[in-house]
Amino acid sequence: MDNFLGEIRLFSFTVIPKGWLPCNGQVLPIQTYAALYSLLGTQFGGDGKTTFALPDLRGRVAMAKSPSSPTQKGGSETVMLPATAIPAHSHTVQVSNSTMGNGAPAGRFPATNVSSTNSTPAQPTYVNADTSKLVALHPDTIASTPAQTPVPNMQPSICLSYCIATMGLYPSHQ
């Protein structure tokens, strides 16, 4: 199967075939790759006098181009979520400071240690549920995420090599 000059293909192997170059944004001399330059121009970079650049598809997904923005880039590997993007919420934990122990947790809350030395008991201790004596959590048990922490935004992917043909049939314009 013949390829077109400037055609981009994915290869599953690590060797770049003869007549192809990796789409890694490298800058090429126009004099050496004049036919390829006539197709790409400077849409991916270069000065247009002596150099032009190949598209850089490392870590990117190619999408169909539109006539109004043929080389527009978009997307982001991470996003910054403002605090307003996370709805207010709470987590309730009911505990008691009672020292009355019971080894059966059903319908009961965790209790403080029955030992006067506050050592860990042989088994967890619980007290009967009494919602009238709820207490606030200690501030050390609650933490906020810093406002400027980026959140990953990458889709599942597999790494293959995007390569562009530097030799091949010159595509005819219709």
N, C-alpha and C positions, 0 to 999 in steps of 0.2 A: 504494500500500500504506500503510495507516494504521499508526502506531506507538502503542505504549503509553507513557503517562507514566512516566518513570523507566527506560525501556528504554535499554540501552547498545549502541551500534553503533560499528563501525570505519569511518572514512572515509579514502579514499586521497587526498583533496585537502586543501589547507591552510585553506580557508575554512570556518568553523563555520556550518552552516546555521541559518536562523531557526527558533527553537523548540528549539534544542539548546545545550548548554554543554559546554566541554571537561572531561573528567574529570581535573582537575588539583588536586583537594583544596581548592578555594576554598570559603570560608565564605560562606553566603548568608543573607539575612534571612528568617525564617519567615513574616513578614507578607506578603512579596512572592511566595513560593513555597510557600504553605500546603499545596496538594495534593501537591506533591513531598515536602515534609517529612512528610506523613502516611504516605508509603511508606518513606522512608529513615530517619526519626527521627535519632538522633545516632550511629548505628552507625559513621559515618565521621568524627565530630567535631562540634564546635559545643557550645553550652551548653544547648541544649534549651529555653531560655526565649525568646531572641530570634534565635538563629542555629542553623544546622546546616551540615554540610560535605558536599561531593560526594566520591566516591571519588577517590583519587589514583592513576591508572594510568600515570603517566609512567614509562617505563623498567620497566614491570611486565608480567606475564602474568596475565590473569584465569583463574581455575580454578573449577570447580564447587564450590559451597559445601556444607558438611555441616550438618545440623540442630544439632549440638552446638557448632559454632564457625563461625557464618555469615560473619564478617568477619575471620577469622584471617589474619594475614600470615605469610609464610615465605620462605625462600630468602635468598641472599646473592650480591652481585655478585663478591665475592672470598672466599677461604677462607684461613685460616692453617694451613699444614701444619707439624706438629711434626717434629723431626728423626727421631723414631721412625716416621714415615709413609714415610720414604724408606729402603729397605733398604740395608744396607752393601754396597758394591761396590768394585771396583777397575778400573783401566785400566792395562794393561801396555804399555810401550814399551821395546823392547830397543835399546840403543845401545852403542857402544864408544868408549873414548878412544884407540883405536889410530889412528895417522896413515897407515896403509897404505891407499892409495886404489885403488878399482876403480869404473869407471863403470857396471857392470851391477848393478842392485839385486836381481835374483832370488835369494832365499835368503840375502841379506846384510842387515846393519844399517847405519844411518847412522853415519858416522865423523867424527872431528874433521877440520878442514881440514888438508890436506897442506902448506899454506904455513906457513912459520915466522912470518909476520906476521899470521896468522889472518884474512887477507882472504878474501872469498868466492871459491871456486874456479869455474872456467869451467863445470864440471858437478858434480852431486852426487857425493860419494864414499862408498863403502860398504866394509865389511869382512866377512869370512866370519862366519857365525853361530857365536858361542861363548857359550852360556848360562851358563857358569861365572863370567863376569865382569860380572854385572848390577849396576847401581848405582841408588840411590834418586834420585828426581826432586828437584830443588831446591825448597824450600818456596814460592818465588815462582810455580811452575808449578801450584800447587794452591790452590784457594780454596773456602771454605765460603760458602754463602748465609746471610745473617743469619737467625736463627731467626724473626724477626717480619716476614718479607717476605710480603705477601699474594700469592696466586696467582689470576689471573683465573678466574672461574667462570661466564662468560656464554655462553648458548647462541646460535647464529646467529639473527639477527633482522632485521626490517625495520621501519622506523618508520612507523606510521599513527596517525591521531588517534582516540582513544577519546572519544566524546561521549555525553552523557546527555540524553534528551528532557525538556524542561521543559513541553511541551504535548503532548497526545495523549489517547487513550482511557484512562480510569482502569481499571486491571486489576481484574476482579472476583475475589473470594476464593471458592475452591471448598471 
